[in-house]
Amino acid sequence: MVKMVSIRMASPYGAGVFAGDRSRQPSETELALAEHQGKYMATIARRLAHG
């Protein structure tokens, strides 16, 4: 059996959470990764918008 206590999900599209039947909530690590990726994308979008 697989014990999924501290898994970290990500894909080529970015951070993710394996929830299955929605009984699992995102870990602090997964939330931090998602926040970092969001800030990074906002920085890129800002640079593209302002030349």
PyMOL Python script that loads the backbone (N, CA, C, O; Angstrom):
from pymol import cmd

cmd.read_pdbstr("""\
ATOM      1  N   MET A   1       0.830  -1.189   0.000  1.00  0.00           N
ATOM      2  CA  MET A   1       0.000   0.000   0.000  1.00  0.00           C
ATOM      3  C   MET A   1       0.870   1.247   0.000  1.00  0.00           C
ATOM      4  O   MET A   1       2.009   1.233   0.466  1.00  0.00           O
ATOM      5  N   VAL A   2       0.321   2.300  -0.521  1.00  0.00           N
ATOM      6  CA  VAL A   2       1.025   3.578  -0.565  1.00  0.00           C
ATOM      7  C   VAL A   2       0.491   4.470   0.541  1.00  0.00           C
ATOM      8  O   VAL A   2      -0.720   4.625   0.696  1.00  0.00           O
ATOM      9  N   LYS A   3       1.384   5.044   1.295  1.00  0.00           N
ATOM     10  CA  LYS A   3       0.991   5.969   2.359  1.00  0.00           C
ATOM     11  C   LYS A   3       1.227   7.384   1.850  1.00  0.00           C
ATOM     12  O   LYS A   3       2.373   7.770   1.617  1.00  0.00           O
ATOM     13  N   MET A   4       0.164   8.164   1.674  1.00  0.00           N
ATOM     14  CA  MET A   4       0.268   9.499   1.104  1.00  0.00           C
ATOM     15  C   MET A   4       0.084  10.548   2.191  1.00  0.00           C
ATOM     16  O   MET A   4      -0.941  11.226   2.249  1.00  0.00           O
ATOM     17  N   VAL A   5       1.076  10.671   3.039  1.00  0.00           N
ATOM     18  CA  VAL A   5       1.007  11.619   4.136  1.00  0.00           C
ATOM     19  C   VAL A   5       1.620  12.947   3.735  1.00  0.00           C
ATOM     20  O   VAL A   5       1.038  14.003   3.983  1.00  0.00           O
ATOM     21  N   SER A   6       2.788  12.900   3.117  1.00  0.00           N
ATOM     22  CA  SER A   6       3.469  14.152   2.783  1.00  0.00           C
ATOM     23  C   SER A   6       3.849  14.189   1.313  1.00  0.00           C
ATOM     24  O   SER A   6       5.022  14.339   0.971  1.00  0.00           O
ATOM     25  N   ILE A   7       2.852  14.050   0.444  1.00  0.00           N
ATOM     26  CA  ILE A   7       3.137  14.103  -0.976  1.00  0.00           C
ATOM     27  C   ILE A   7       3.097  15.539  -1.455  1.00  0.00           C
ATOM     28  O   ILE A   7       2.458  16.398  -0.847  1.00  0.00           O
ATOM     29  N   ARG A   8       3.777  15.781  -2.535  1.00  0.00           N
ATOM     30  CA  ARG A   8       3.807  17.096  -3.151  1.00  0.00           C
ATOM     31  C   ARG A   8       3.431  16.915  -4.599  1.00  0.00           C
ATOM     32  O   ARG A   8       4.113  16.184  -5.318  1.00  0.00           O
ATOM     33  N   MET A   9       2.388  17.544  -5.047  1.00  0.00           N
ATOM     34  CA  MET A   9       1.941  17.368  -6.419  1.00  0.00           C
ATOM     35  C   MET A   9       2.328  18.580  -7.252  1.00  0.00           C
ATOM     36  O   MET A   9       2.229  19.724  -6.810  1.00  0.00           O
ATOM     37  N   ALA A  10       2.767  18.296  -8.459  1.00  0.00           N
ATOM     38  CA  ALA A  10       3.053  19.345  -9.430  1.00  0.00           C
ATOM     39  C   ALA A  10       3.012  18.697 -10.809  1.00  0.00           C
ATOM     40  O   ALA A  10       3.143  17.480 -10.942  1.00  0.00           O
ATOM     41  N   SER A  11       2.832  19.505 -11.805  1.00  0.00           N
ATOM     42  CA  SER A  11       2.800  19.019 -13.171  1.00  0.00           C
ATOM     43  C   SER A  11       3.499  20.058 -14.040  1.00  0.00           C
ATOM     44  O   SER A  11       3.922  21.097 -13.533  1.00  0.00           O
ATOM     45  N   PRO A  12       3.627  19.799 -15.331  1.00  0.00           N
ATOM     46  CA  PRO A  12       4.213  20.818 -16.204  1.00  0.00           C
ATOM     47  C   PRO A  12       3.413  22.126 -16.207  1.00  0.00           C
ATOM     48  O   PRO A  12       3.923  23.171 -16.611  1.00  0.00           O
ATOM     49  N   TYR A  13       2.167  22.059 -15.757  1.00  0.00           N
ATOM     50  CA  TYR A  13       1.301  23.237 -15.731  1.00  0.00           C
ATOM     51  C   TYR A  13       1.368  23.998 -14.408  1.00  0.00           C
ATOM     52  O   TYR A  13       0.812  25.091 -14.302  1.00  0.00           O
ATOM     53  N   GLY A  14       2.031  23.446 -13.409  1.00  0.00           N
ATOM     54  CA  GLY A  14       2.173  24.139 -12.136  1.00  0.00           C
ATOM     55  C   GLY A  14       1.819  23.270 -10.944  1.00  0.00           C
ATOM     56  O   GLY A  14       1.711  22.048 -11.046  1.00  0.00           O
ATOM     57  N   ALA A  15       1.645  23.928  -9.825  1.00  0.00           N
ATOM     58  CA  ALA A  15       1.356  23.231  -8.568  1.00  0.00           C
ATOM     59  C   ALA A  15      -0.017  22.597  -8.616  1.00  0.00           C
ATOM     60  O   ALA A  15      -0.898  23.050  -9.348  1.00  0.00           O
ATOM     61  N   GLY A  16      -0.195  21.549  -7.835  1.00  0.00           N
ATOM     62  CA  GLY A  16      -1.487  20.885  -7.765  1.00  0.00           C
ATOM     63  C   GLY A  16      -1.630  20.157  -6.444  1.00  0.00           C
ATOM     64  O   GLY A  16      -0.686  20.061  -5.661  1.00  0.00           O
ATOM     65  N   VAL A  17      -2.823  19.649  -6.213  1.00  0.00           N
ATOM     66  CA  VAL A  17      -3.105  18.913  -4.984  1.00  0.00           C
ATOM     67  C   VAL A  17      -3.843  17.637  -5.369  1.00  0.00           C
ATOM     68  O   VAL A  17      -4.825  17.681  -6.110  1.00  0.00           O
ATOM     69  N   PHE A  18      -3.367  16.499  -4.863  1.00  0.00           N
ATOM     70  CA  PHE A  18      -4.075  15.242  -5.052  1.00  0.00           C
ATOM     71  C   PHE A  18      -5.091  15.134  -3.930  1.00  0.00           C
ATOM     72  O   PHE A  18      -4.727  14.935  -2.771  1.00  0.00           O
ATOM     73  N   ALA A  19      -6.356  15.264  -4.271  1.00  0.00           N
ATOM     74  CA  ALA A  19      -7.389  15.264  -3.240  1.00  0.00           C
ATOM     75  C   ALA A  19      -8.232  14.000  -3.260  1.00  0.00           C
ATOM     76  O   ALA A  19      -8.811  13.632  -2.238  1.00  0.00           O
ATOM     77  N   GLY A  20      -8.313  13.327  -4.401  1.00  0.00           N
ATOM     78  CA  GLY A  20      -9.124  12.109  -4.473  1.00  0.00           C
ATOM     79  C   GLY A  20     -10.576  12.399  -4.174  1.00  0.00           C
ATOM     80  O   GLY A  20     -11.277  13.003  -4.986  1.00  0.00           O
ATOM     81  N   ASP A  21     -11.028  11.972  -3.012  1.00  0.00           N
ATOM     82  CA  ASP A  21     -12.429  12.164  -2.628  1.00  0.00           C
ATOM     83  C   ASP A  21     -12.637  13.451  -1.834  1.00  0.00           C
ATOM     84  O   ASP A  21     -13.635  13.597  -1.128  1.00  0.00           O
ATOM     85  N   ARG A  22     -11.701  14.372  -1.951  1.00  0.00           N
ATOM     86  CA  ARG A  22     -11.731  15.695  -1.297  1.00  0.00           C
ATOM     87  C   ARG A  22     -11.557  15.630   0.216  1.00  0.00           C
ATOM     88  O   ARG A  22     -11.883  16.587   0.918  1.00  0.00           O
ATOM     89  N   SER A  23     -11.047  14.513   0.721  1.00  0.00           N
ATOM     90  CA  SER A  23     -10.835  14.397   2.158  1.00  0.00           C
ATOM     91  C   SER A  23      -9.478  14.958   2.567  1.00  0.00           C
ATOM     92  O   SER A  23      -9.233  15.170   3.755  1.00  0.00           O
ATOM     93  N   ARG A  24      -8.599  15.201   1.606  1.00  0.00           N
ATOM     94  CA  ARG A  24      -7.262  15.706   1.893  1.00  0.00           C
ATOM     95  C   ARG A  24      -7.180  17.181   1.539  1.00  0.00           C
ATOM     96  O   ARG A  24      -7.621  17.588   0.464  1.00  0.00           O
ATOM     97  N   GLN A  25      -6.627  17.971   2.419  1.00  0.00           N
ATOM     98  CA  GLN A  25      -6.428  19.395   2.199  1.00  0.00           C
ATOM     99  C   GLN A  25      -4.984  19.642   1.760  1.00  0.00           C
ATOM    100  O   GLN A  25      -4.115  18.817   2.042  1.00  0.00           O
ATOM    101  N   PRO A  26      -4.706  20.754   1.080  1.00  0.00           N
ATOM    102  CA  PRO A  26      -3.331  21.045   0.661  1.00  0.00           C
ATOM    103  C   PRO A  26      -2.408  21.206   1.864  1.00  0.00           C
ATOM    104  O   PRO A  26      -2.802  21.744   2.899  1.00  0.00           O
ATOM    105  N   SER A  27      -1.181  20.734   1.712  1.00  0.00           N
ATOM    106  CA  SER A  27      -0.193  20.885   2.780  1.00  0.00           C
ATOM    107  C   SER A  27       0.399  22.289   2.725  1.00  0.00           C
ATOM    108  O   SER A  27       0.195  23.020   1.756  1.00  0.00           O
ATOM    109  N   GLU A  28       1.125  22.653   3.760  1.00  0.00           N
ATOM    110  CA  GLU A  28       1.785  23.961   3.783  1.00  0.00           C
ATOM    111  C   GLU A  28       2.783  24.076   2.633  1.00  0.00           C
ATOM    112  O   GLU A  28       2.932  25.148   2.047  1.00  0.00           O
ATOM    113  N   THR A  29       3.460  22.985   2.310  1.00  0.00           N
ATOM    114  CA  THR A  29       4.425  22.991   1.207  1.00  0.00           C
ATOM    115  C   THR A  29       3.732  23.236  -0.123  1.00  0.00           C
ATOM    116  O   THR A  29       4.217  24.021  -0.938  1.00  0.00           O
ATOM    117  N   GLU A  30       2.607  22.577  -0.350  1.00  0.00           N
ATOM    118  CA  GLU A  30       1.862  22.767  -1.592  1.00  0.00           C
ATOM    119  C   GLU A  30       1.322  24.186  -1.707  1.00  0.00           C
ATOM    120  O   GLU A  30       1.347  24.773  -2.789  1.00  0.00           O
ATOM    121  N   LEU A  31       0.842  24.735  -0.613  1.00  0.00           N
ATOM    122  CA  LEU A  31       0.351  26.114  -0.633  1.00  0.00           C
ATOM    123  C   LEU A  31       1.480  27.103  -0.900  1.00  0.00           C
ATOM    124  O   LEU A  31       1.302  28.068  -1.643  1.00  0.00           O
ATOM    125  N   ALA A  32       2.640  26.863  -0.295  1.00  0.00           N
ATOM    126  CA  ALA A  32       3.786  27.755  -0.516  1.00  0.00           C
ATOM    127  C   ALA A  32       4.248  27.690  -1.964  1.00  0.00           C
ATOM    128  O   ALA A  32       4.597  28.717  -2.546  1.00  0.00           O
ATOM    129  N   LEU A  33       4.255  26.502  -2.551  1.00  0.00           N
ATOM    130  CA  LEU A  33       4.648  26.355  -3.952  1.00  0.00           C
ATOM    131  C   LEU A  33       3.672  27.084  -4.866  1.00  0.00           C
ATOM    132  O   LEU A  33       4.090  27.774  -5.795  1.00  0.00           O
ATOM    133  N   ALA A  34       2.391  26.938  -4.613  1.00  0.00           N
ATOM    134  CA  ALA A  34       1.378  27.615  -5.424  1.00  0.00           C
ATOM    135  C   ALA A  34       1.502  29.138  -5.296  1.00  0.00           C
ATOM    136  O   ALA A  34       1.362  29.857  -6.284  1.00  0.00           O
ATOM    137  N   GLU A  35       1.762  29.622  -4.088  1.00  0.00           N
ATOM    138  CA  GLU A  35       1.918  31.067  -3.892  1.00  0.00           C
ATOM    139  C   GLU A  35       3.150  31.583  -4.634  1.00  0.00           C
ATOM    140  O   GLU A  35       3.098  32.641  -5.262  1.00  0.00           O
ATOM    141  N   HIS A  36       4.249  30.844  -4.564  1.00  0.00           N
ATOM    142  CA  HIS A  36       5.466  31.244  -5.265  1.00  0.00           C
ATOM    143  C   HIS A  36       5.228  31.299  -6.777  1.00  0.00           C
ATOM    144  O   HIS A  36       5.643  32.252  -7.436  1.00  0.00           O
ATOM    145  N   GLN A  37       4.565  30.284  -7.322  1.00  0.00           N
ATOM    146  CA  GLN A  37       4.299  30.267  -8.755  1.00  0.00           C
ATOM    147  C   GLN A  37       3.369  31.403  -9.165  1.00  0.00           C
ATOM    148  O   GLN A  37       3.540  31.988 -10.235  1.00  0.00           O
ATOM    149  N   GLY A  38       2.398  31.717  -8.333  1.00  0.00           N
ATOM    150  CA  GLY A  38       1.493  32.824  -8.632  1.00  0.00           C
ATOM    151  C   GLY A  38       2.215  34.158  -8.667  1.00  0.00           C
ATOM    152  O   GLY A  38       1.973  34.973  -9.557  1.00  0.00           O
ATOM    153  N   LYS A  39       3.101  34.386  -7.705  1.00  0.00           N
ATOM    154  CA  LYS A  39       3.867  35.634  -7.682  1.00  0.00           C
ATOM    155  C   LYS A  39       4.805  35.721  -8.881  1.00  0.00           C
ATOM    156  O   LYS A  39       4.973  36.789  -9.470  1.00  0.00           O
ATOM    157  N   TYR A  40       5.412  34.599  -9.237  1.00  0.00           N
ATOM    158  CA  TYR A  40       6.321  34.562 -10.385  1.00  0.00           C
ATOM    159  C   TYR A  40       5.570  34.892 -11.674  1.00  0.00           C
ATOM    160  O   TYR A  40       6.048  35.684 -12.486  1.00  0.00           O
ATOM    161  N   MET A  41       4.397  34.286 -11.862  1.00  0.00           N
ATOM    162  CA  MET A  41       3.599  34.560 -13.059  1.00  0.00           C
ATOM    163  C   MET A  41       3.122  36.001 -13.097  1.00  0.00           C
ATOM    164  O   MET A  41       3.067  36.596 -14.173  1.00  0.00           O
ATOM    165  N   ALA A  42       2.775  36.579 -11.957  1.00  0.00           N
ATOM    166  CA  ALA A  42       2.349  37.977 -11.913  1.00  0.00           C
ATOM    167  C   ALA A  42       3.498  38.891 -12.320  1.00  0.00           C
ATOM    168  O   ALA A  42       3.283  39.891 -13.006  1.00  0.00           O
ATOM    169  N   THR A  43       4.714  38.557 -11.904  1.00  0.00           N
ATOM    170  CA  THR A  43       5.887  39.350 -12.284  1.00  0.00           C
ATOM    171  C   THR A  43       6.103  39.301 -13.791  1.00  0.00           C
ATOM    172  O   THR A  43       6.370  40.327 -14.417  1.00  0.00           O
ATOM    173  N   ILE A  44       5.990  38.116 -14.372  1.00  0.00           N
ATOM    174  CA  ILE A  44       6.156  37.972 -15.824  1.00  0.00           C
ATOM    175  C   ILE A  44       5.067  38.738 -16.566  1.00  0.00           C
ATOM    176  O   ILE A  44       5.360  39.439 -17.535  1.00  0.00           O
ATOM    177  N   ALA A  45       3.822  38.616 -16.128  1.00  0.00           N
ATOM    178  CA  ALA A  45       2.711  39.320 -16.775  1.00  0.00           C
ATOM    179  C   ALA A  45       2.896  40.827 -16.691  1.00  0.00           C
ATOM    180  O   ALA A  45       2.616  41.545 -17.650  1.00  0.00           O
ATOM    181  N   ARG A  46       3.367  41.305 -15.550  1.00  0.00           N
ATOM    182  CA  ARG A  46       3.600  42.739 -15.394  1.00  0.00           C
ATOM    183  C   ARG A  46       4.676  43.220 -16.364  1.00  0.00           C
ATOM    184  O   ARG A  46       4.526  44.272 -16.985  1.00  0.00           O
ATOM    185  N   ARG A  47       5.757  42.456 -16.496  1.00  0.00           N
ATOM    186  CA  ARG A  47       6.827  42.821 -17.423  1.00  0.00           C
ATOM    187  C   ARG A  47       6.351  42.832 -18.866  1.00  0.00           C
ATOM    188  O   ARG A  47       6.709  43.720 -19.640  1.00  0.00           O
ATOM    189  N   LEU A  48       5.544  41.846 -19.223  1.00  0.00           N
ATOM    190  CA  LEU A  48       5.017  41.786 -20.596  1.00  0.00           C
ATOM    191  C   LEU A  48       4.055  42.939 -20.881  1.00  0.00           C
ATOM    192  O   LEU A  48       4.042  43.482 -21.986  1.00  0.00           O
ATOM    193  N   ALA A  49       3.264  43.303 -19.898  1.00  0.00           N
ATOM    194  CA  ALA A  49       2.271  44.366 -20.089  1.00  0.00           C
ATOM    195  C   ALA A  49       2.930  45.737 -20.206  1.00  0.00           C
ATOM    196  O   ALA A  49       2.417  46.614 -20.901  1.00  0.00           O
ATOM    197  N   HIS A  50       4.045  45.925 -19.541  1.00  0.00           N
ATOM    198  CA  HIS A  50       4.703  47.231 -19.525  1.00  0.00           C
ATOM    199  C   HIS A  50       5.904  47.293 -20.456  1.00  0.00           C
ATOM    200  O   HIS A  50       6.658  48.266 -20.438  1.00  0.00           O
ATOM    201  N   GLY A  51       6.081  46.281 -21.253  1.00  0.00           N
ATOM    202  CA  GLY A  51       7.190  46.277 -22.226  1.00  0.00           C
ATOM    203  C   GLY A  51       8.457  46.015 -21.564  1.00  0.00           C
ATOM    204  O   GLY A  51       9.499  45.973 -22.219  1.00  0.00           O
TER     205      GLY A  51
END
""", "prot")
cmd.dss("prot")
cmd.show_as("cartoon", "prot")
cmd.util.cbc("prot")
cmd.orient("prot")
